[in-house]
Amino acid sequence: KSHAMKKRLWAHSEAVLPHKHVFDFNQALMDFGATHCSARKPKCGACPMHKFCRSCAALSAGRP
């Protein structure tokens, strides 16, 4: 809730999010999550992001 943290989060989001077609990016992200990151049957093995994913690492280690 601090001003410094909000400023840091906004700076991070500006660095990683596109400046144009934000709606399309958001929709693609939700579609990706719906097809690969389902709660009951995640498809970590076929996911191009599995090397960077904390959830995949936790599932591989047997943690929920």
Backbone as JSON Lines, residues from 0, in Angstrom:
{"i":0,"aa":"K","n":[0.81,-1.19,0.0],"ca":[0.0,0.0,0.0],"c":[0.86,1.26,0.0]}
{"i":1,"aa":"S","n":[2.15,1.08,0.18],"ca":[3.0,2.26,0.24],"c":[3.16,2.89,-1.15]}
{"i":2,"aa":"H","n":[3.43,4.16,-1.15],"ca":[3.62,4.89,-2.41],"c":[4.82,4.32,-3.18]}
{"i":3,"aa":"A","n":[5.89,4.01,-2.48],"ca":[7.09,3.48,-3.14],"c":[6.79,2.14,-3.81]}
{"i":4,"aa":"M","n":[6.0,1.29,-3.15],"ca":[5.68,-0.01,-3.73],"c":[4.79,0.15,-4.95]}
{"i":5,"aa":"K","n":[3.8,1.03,-4.88],"ca":[2.93,1.28,-6.04],"c":[3.75,1.8,-7.21]}
{"i":6,"aa":"K","n":[4.67,2.7,-6.94],"ca":[5.51,3.25,-7.99],"c":[6.37,2.15,-8.62]}
{"i":7,"aa":"R","n":[6.9,1.28,-7.79],"ca":[7.73,0.16,-8.28],"c":[6.9,-0.8,-9.14]}
{"i":8,"aa":"L","n":[5.69,-1.12,-8.69],"ca":[4.83,-2.03,-9.45],"c":[4.42,-1.43,-10.79]}
{"i":9,"aa":"W","n":[4.09,-0.14,-10.81],"ca":[3.73,0.51,-12.07],"c":[4.92,0.52,-13.02]}
{"i":10,"aa":"A","n":[6.11,0.77,-12.51],"ca":[7.31,0.78,-13.35],"c":[7.55,-0.6,-13.95]}
{"i":11,"aa":"H","n":[7.35,-1.63,-13.13],"ca":[7.53,-3.0,-13.62],"c":[6.5,-3.33,-14.69]}
{"i":12,"aa":"S","n":[5.25,-2.96,-14.46],"ca":[4.21,-3.27,-15.45],"c":[4.45,-2.53,-16.76]}
{"i":13,"aa":"E","n":[4.93,-1.29,-16.69],"ca":[5.24,-0.55,-17.91],"c":[6.39,-1.19,-18.68]}
{"i":14,"aa":"A","n":[7.29,-1.85,-17.97],"ca":[8.43,-2.49,-18.62],"c":[8.04,-3.79,-19.33]}
{"i":15,"aa":"V","n":[7.06,-4.52,-18.8],"ca":[6.75,-5.83,-19.37],"c":[5.49,-5.87,-20.22]}
{"i":16,"aa":"L","n":[4.62,-4.89,-20.07],"ca":[3.37,-4.9,-20.83],"c":[3.49,-4.07,-22.11]}
{"i":17,"aa":"P","n":[2.79,-4.47,-23.15],"ca":[2.86,-3.7,-24.39],"c":[2.17,-2.34,-24.24]}
{"i":18,"aa":"H","n":[2.61,-1.39,-25.03],"ca":[2.0,-0.06,-24.99],"c":[0.8,0.04,-25.94]}
{"i":19,"aa":"K","n":[0.73,-0.86,-26.9],"ca":[-0.39,-0.89,-27.84],"c":[-1.07,-2.26,-27.75]}
{"i":20,"aa":"H","n":[-2.3,-2.31,-28.13],"ca":[-3.07,-3.57,-28.18],"c":[-3.1,-4.27,-26.82]}
{"i":21,"aa":"V","n":[-3.27,-3.5,-25.78],"ca":[-3.29,-4.04,-24.42],"c":[-4.44,-5.03,-24.23]}
{"i":22,"aa":"F","n":[-5.6,-4.73,-24.81],"ca":[-6.74,-5.64,-24.71],"c":[-6.4,-7.0,-25.31]}
{"i":23,"aa":"D","n":[-5.78,-7.0,-26.48],"ca":[-5.41,-8.25,-27.14],"c":[-4.4,-9.04,-26.29]}
{"i":24,"aa":"F","n":[-3.44,-8.33,-25.72],"ca":[-2.45,-8.99,-24.87],"c":[-3.13,-9.63,-23.66]}
{"i":25,"aa":"N","n":[-4.01,-8.9,-23.01],"ca":[-4.72,-9.41,-21.85],"c":[-5.56,-10.63,-22.21]}
{"i":26,"aa":"Q","n":[-6.26,-10.57,-23.33],"ca":[-7.08,-11.69,-23.78],"c":[-6.22,-12.91,-24.08]}
{"i":27,"aa":"A","n":[-5.09,-12.69,-24.73],"ca":[-4.18,-13.8,-25.05],"c":[-3.64,-14.44,-23.77]}
{"i":28,"aa":"L","n":[-3.33,-13.62,-22.79],"ca":[-2.83,-14.14,-21.52],"c":[-3.89,-14.98,-20.81]}
{"i":29,"aa":"M","n":[-5.13,-14.52,-20.84],"ca":[-6.21,-15.3,-20.23],"c":[-6.46,-16.59,-20.99]}
{"i":30,"aa":"D","n":[-6.41,-16.54,-22.32],"ca":[-6.59,-17.75,-23.12],"c":[-5.48,-18.76,-22.86]}
{"i":31,"aa":"F","n":[-4.26,-18.26,-22.76],"ca":[-3.12,-19.13,-22.46],"c":[-3.32,-19.81,-21.12]}
{"i":32,"aa":"G","n":[-3.71,-19.04,-20.12],"ca":[-3.94,-19.61,-18.79],"c":[-5.05,-20.64,-18.8]}
{"i":33,"aa":"A","n":[-6.09,-20.38,-19.55],"ca":[-7.23,-21.29,-19.59],"c":[-6.88,-22.59,-20.29]}
{"i":34,"aa":"T","n":[-5.97,-22.56,-21.24],"ca":[-5.64,-23.78,-21.98],"c":[-4.47,-24.55,-21.4]}
{"i":35,"aa":"H","n":[-3.55,-23.89,-20.74],"ca":[-2.38,-24.57,-20.2],"c":[-2.38,-24.7,-18.68]}
{"i":36,"aa":"C","n":[-2.94,-23.72,-18.0],"ca":[-2.81,-23.65,-16.54],"c":[-4.12,-23.97,-15.83]}
{"i":37,"aa":"S","n":[-4.81,-24.97,-16.27],"ca":[-6.06,-25.32,-15.6],"c":[-5.75,-25.89,-14.21]}
{"i":38,"aa":"A","n":[-6.63,-25.67,-13.29],"ca":[-6.39,-26.07,-11.9],"c":[-6.33,-27.59,-11.73]}
{"i":39,"aa":"R","n":[-7.15,-28.31,-12.46],"ca":[-7.22,-29.76,-12.26],"c":[-6.23,-30.54,-13.11]}
{"i":40,"aa":"K","n":[-5.96,-30.06,-14.32],"ca":[-5.05,-30.77,-15.21],"c":[-4.12,-29.79,-15.93]}
{"i":41,"aa":"P","n":[-3.15,-29.24,-15.22],"ca":[-2.23,-28.32,-15.89],"c":[-1.38,-29.07,-16.91]}
{"i":42,"aa":"K","n":[-1.06,-28.41,-17.99],"ca":[-0.26,-29.01,-19.07],"c":[1.15,-28.45,-19.04]}
{"i":43,"aa":"C","n":[1.82,-28.65,-17.92],"ca":[3.15,-28.08,-17.73],"c":[4.17,-28.6,-18.75]}
{"i":44,"aa":"G","n":[4.06,-29.86,-19.11],"ca":[5.02,-30.44,-20.05],"c":[4.97,-29.82,-21.43]}
{"i":45,"aa":"A","n":[3.81,-29.34,-21.84],"ca":[3.64,-28.74,-23.17],"c":[3.73,-27.22,-23.12]}
{"i":46,"aa":"C","n":[3.94,-26.66,-21.96],"ca":[3.93,-25.21,-21.78],"c":[5.28,-24.6,-22.13]}
{"i":47,"aa":"P","n":[5.3,-23.58,-22.98],"ca":[6.57,-22.95,-23.33],"c":[7.15,-22.12,-22.18]}
{"i":48,"aa":"M","n":[6.38,-21.89,-21.13],"ca":[6.85,-21.09,-20.0],"c":[7.24,-21.93,-18.79]}
{"i":49,"aa":"H","n":[7.24,-23.26,-18.91],"ca":[7.43,-24.11,-17.74],"c":[8.78,-23.88,-17.04]}
{"i":50,"aa":"K","n":[9.79,-23.46,-17.76],"ca":[11.1,-23.22,-17.13],"c":[11.07,-22.02,-16.18]}
{"i":51,"aa":"F","n":[10.12,-21.1,-16.39],"ca":[10.06,-19.88,-15.61],"c":[8.9,-19.87,-14.61]}
{"i":52,"aa":"C","n":[8.11,-20.93,-14.6],"ca":[6.87,-20.95,-13.84],"c":[7.06,-21.49,-12.42]}
{"i":53,"aa":"R","n":[6.65,-20.72,-11.43],"ca":[6.76,-21.16,-10.05],"c":[5.8,-22.3,-9.74]}
{"i":54,"aa":"S","n":[4.62,-22.26,-10.35],"ca":[3.63,-23.31,-10.09],"c":[4.12,-24.65,-10.65]}
{"i":55,"aa":"C","n":[4.72,-24.62,-11.82],"ca":[5.24,-25.85,-12.42],"c":[6.32,-26.44,-11.51]}
{"i":56,"aa":"A","n":[7.2,-25.6,-11.0],"ca":[8.25,-26.07,-10.11],"c":[7.66,-26.67,-8.83]}
{"i":57,"aa":"A","n":[6.62,-26.04,-8.31],"ca":[5.99,-26.55,-7.09],"c":[5.31,-27.89,-7.36]}
{"i":58,"aa":"L","n":[4.64,-28.0,-8.5],"ca":[3.97,-29.26,-8.84],"c":[5.0,-30.38,-9.04]}
{"i":59,"aa":"S","n":[6.11,-30.05,-9.68],"ca":[7.16,-31.04,-9.92],"c":[7.78,-31.51,-8.61]}
{"i":60,"aa":"A","n":[7.82,-30.63,-7.62],"ca":[8.4,-30.98,-6.32],"c":[7.38,-31.65,-5.4]}
{"i":61,"aa":"G","n":[6.14,-31.79,-5.88],"ca":[5.11,-32.43,-5.09],"c":[4.38,-31.53,-4.13]}
{"i":62,"aa":"R","n":[4.58,-30.2,-4.29],"ca":[3.87,-29.24,-3.45],"c":[2.63,-28.75,-4.18]}
{"i":63,"aa":"P","n":[1.57,-28.49,-3.44],"ca":[0.35,-27.97,-4.09],"c":[0.49,-26.52,-4.51]}
